[in-house]
Amino acid sequence: MLWNACEERTKVALDNGDLLPLTSDDIIYQQQGVNYIVNLLTDNMKIKHSPAVSAQDPFVAPYIHCDYITDMDIDYVCLLNRFPIVIPHLLICAKDYIPQTSVLTLADFAAWAKGITRRDVLGFFNAGHDAGSSQMHRHMQLVRTAIPLESQIVNGKLPFKHRVFIYNELNPKQLYADYLIAMESLQLNTTKRVNGFAECLPYNILLTERWMLIIPRVKNHVETLSGHGVNFSGRFLVSSEQQLAWLKEYGFMHFLTDCGFVEK
């Protein structure tokens, strides 16, 4: 039901010009046996980062820069991302402000998991600027996409520091328990508190019906290219043909490894 409502709202938003996609059509580029997906960014990125848009919190009602889909529960809302990287693109947001860099809660996972109802749904979370987040109000994201790196993820073939958990079905309590284990083992917790919330070091989460991947982040830029959680699925966003040529030469996995920590 959620995705049906999302598709209907997406069509209306596209028709009336309210939806401003950030990417072009998919480009498939094979490297080391992986069919990476690349998208060229559109001029809508300039609108997203314009002062009129970026100065406001889009996840506070009346949701001027997003489109309301439904309440997920009493504390979380599902919004249609006005600036999608994949169409459709959903945001699961806390109604009240919670820092994106604070420790996730069971309630976060419970609301997020309600949107992962299909095999092709990918959830991703960017914890802080160095993990690719441009908005510091707590939000988890959902898109429907192929996952080029899924085999490497589930078979333990990622060359950077991470934790992966495999599931037969999603259970928010299990997700939360595994998340806490990963945060401890990856040393992502800190003693710092901001407005009463415990702060974390930068990291990304990828979540599907089948697994959860958590990756510590050391930086968000290599040369001029920035990255966020969706990159670790094997999907990349580049600003130009020249940047794509650089990425091909540099290497997709090389870029991901530089953004994280090399396993010792």
Secondary structure, 3 states (H helix, E strand, C coil): CHHHHHHHHHHHHHHHCCCCCCECCCEEEEECCEEEEEEEECCHHHHHCCHHHHCCCCCCCCCCCEEEEEECCCCEEEEEECCCCCCCEEEEEECCCCECCECCCHHHHHHHHCCCCCCCEEEEEEECHHHCCCCCECEEEEEECCCCCHHHHHCCCCCECCEEEECCCCCHHHHHHHHHHHHHHCCCEEEEEECCEEEECCEEEEECCCEEEEEECCCCEECCEECCHHHHHCEEEECCHHHHHHHHHHCHHHHHHHHCCECC
